[in-house]
């Protein structure tokens, strides 16, 4: 199960990706501000299969996801290298889907949104590459490569400023929409990283 919480001024919501079968995952959207005593669970806003009929992408397991802060776009990364966008009034179930052009057939290991003046920058990583798309009201720009080295799963995150951070055995690399930014040396086998307020939280394996 993969989950993602989204906080805004009005509500808290959570996305659950719960596979019934390996290649038949379901996306569920809950409102964490409303608890249903009948079901003894939070209010279910929307439930739908990720892979719809006519979608031009090979079904695969979900590896990661991210959601924009304004709750208008979901990006889902797949183990076969595919990326699906869900756009629209997500809380009301008015959703359009877009399949991004595939850059690699290897697993999507990280994904994250950066807010921009006229849309969003979507960072994407695999084990062997980091690239990004820009999403604007005019459409989705073609992918731009940022690095020929990628990251392991759970070893990427987004800072408060919107930089995409990659953890590798030799340190941490920061990416902006125009390319690679700073690097901080920190040797060790990283298992997971998360950004919390102004801190980079690292789970590392000790030999």
SEKE-638838 format. One line per 8 residues: their letters; for each residue z negated, y, x of C-alpha. Coordinates in steps of 0.2 Angstrom, whole numbers, always signed. Layout:
# residues N
A> Z Y X  ... $
***
This chain:
# residues 207
XXXXXXXX> +0 +0 +0  +5 +17 +6  -4 +33 -1  -3 +51 +0  -14 +65 -7  -7 +82 -11  -18 +97 -14  -13 +114 -22 $
XXXXXXXX> -22 +127 -32  -22 +119 -48  -23 +100 -46  -25 +86 -34  -13 +71 -35  -10 +55 -26  +5 +45 -23  +4 +26 -22 $
XXXXXXXX> +18 +15 -16  +13 -3 -22  +26 -17 -19  +27 -30 -32  +40 -39 -21  +44 -34 -3  +60 -25 -7  +55 -19 -25 $
XXXXXXXX> +42 -6 -22  +35 +5 -36  +30 +24 -34  +15 +29 -45  +9 +47 -47  -9 +50 -52  -18 +66 -57  -35 +65 -48 $
XXXXXXXX> -42 +79 -59  -41 +68 -75  -50 +52 -76  -46 +40 -91  -61 +31 -97  -51 +18 -106  -42 +12 -91  -56 +17 -79 $
XXXXXXXX> -43 +25 -68  -36 +42 -64  -22 +48 -76  -5 +40 -72  +8 +54 -73  +23 +44 -68  +28 +26 -63  +46 +21 -57 $
XXXXXXXX> +55 +9 -46  +60 +17 -29  +77 +9 -29  +87 +14 -45  +103 +6 -51  +118 +14 -42  +108 +20 -27  +119 +19 -12 $
XXXXXXXX> +106 +11 +0  +100 -6 +4  +83 -10 -3  +70 -11 +10  +51 -10 +12  +43 +7 +13  +36 +12 +30  +30 +30 +27 $
XXXXXXXX> +31 +45 +15  +27 +64 +14  +26 +76 +0  +29 +95 +0  +14 +106 -3  +22 +113 -19  +24 +96 -26  +43 +97 -28 $
XXXXXXXX> +50 +85 -15  +45 +68 -9  +52 +60 +7  +51 +41 +9  +55 +32 +25  +61 +14 +25  +60 -1 +37  +79 -2 +38 $
XXXXXXXX> +81 +16 +44  +85 +24 +27  +77 +40 +20  +76 +44 +1  +72 +61 -6  +65 +64 -23  +67 +82 -30  +62 +91 -45 $
XXXXXXXX> +47 +92 -57  +38 +77 -50  +22 +78 -61  +33 +78 -77  +44 +64 -71  +60 +75 -70  +66 +68 -53  +83 +68 -44 $
XXXXXXXX> +86 +57 -30  +96 +59 -14  +99 +47 +0  +100 +55 +17  +114 +49 +29  +107 +35 +40  +104 +40 +59  +97 +23 +64 $
XXXXXXXX> +95 +5 +58  +77 +4 +65  +61 +8 +55  +57 +25 +50  +40 +27 +59  +35 +45 +54  +41 +59 +42  +34 +76 +38 $
XXXXXXXX> +38 +93 +30  +37 +110 +37  +38 +125 +25  +52 +138 +29  +57 +154 +21  +71 +147 +11  +66 +129 +9  +59 +115 +20 $
XXXXXXXX> +62 +107 +37  +60 +88 +36  +56 +80 +53  +60 +61 +55  +56 +49 +69  +60 +31 +73  +55 +21 +89  +70 +28 +98 $
XXXXXXXX> +74 +46 +91  +67 +62 +83  +78 +72 +71  +77 +84 +57  +85 +90 +41  +84 +107 +33  +83 +107 +14  +87 +123 +5 $
XXXXXXXX> +93 +128 -13  +111 +127 -6  +109 +108 -1  +104 +97 +13  +110 +101 +31  +116 +88 +42  +104 +80 +54  +100 +88 +71 $
XXXXXXXX> +93 +77 +85  +77 +84 +93  +73 +70 +106  +80 +53 +112  +63 +46 +112  +53 +42 +96  +36 +36 +91  +27 +21 +85 $
XXXXXXXX> +21 +19 +67  +6 +30 +62  +8 +40 +78  +15 +56 +71  +8 +70 +61  +11 +89 +55  +0 +103 +62  -6 +117 +51 $
XXXXXXXX> +8 +128 +58  +21 +115 +53  +24 +107 +71  +29 +89 +71  +18 +80 +83  +22 +63 +92  +9 +53 +101  +16 +42 +116 $
XXXXXXXX> +7 +33 +129  +9 +47 +141  +3 +61 +129  +7 +72 +114  +24 +80 +111  +26 +95 +99  +42 +98 +90  +49 +114 +81 $
XXXXXXXX> +65 +115 +70  +75 +121 +85  +69 +108 +97  +55 +101 +108  +40 +112 +111  +24 +109 +121  +17 +93 +129  +0 +88 +133 $
XXXXXXXX> -4 +74 +145  -16 +61 +138  -13 +43 +144  -18 +28 +134  -12 +17 +120  -12 +27 +104  -14 +18 +87  -15 +33 +75 $
XXXXXXXX> -15 +52 +75  -20 +64 +61  -21 +83 +60  -37 +90 +53  -39 +109 +51  -37 +114 +69  -39 +98 +77  -28 +83 +82 $
XXXXXXX> -38 +67 +78  -33 +52 +89  -37 +34 +87  -34 +25 +104  -36 +8 +111  -48 +6 +125  -44 -7 +138 $
***
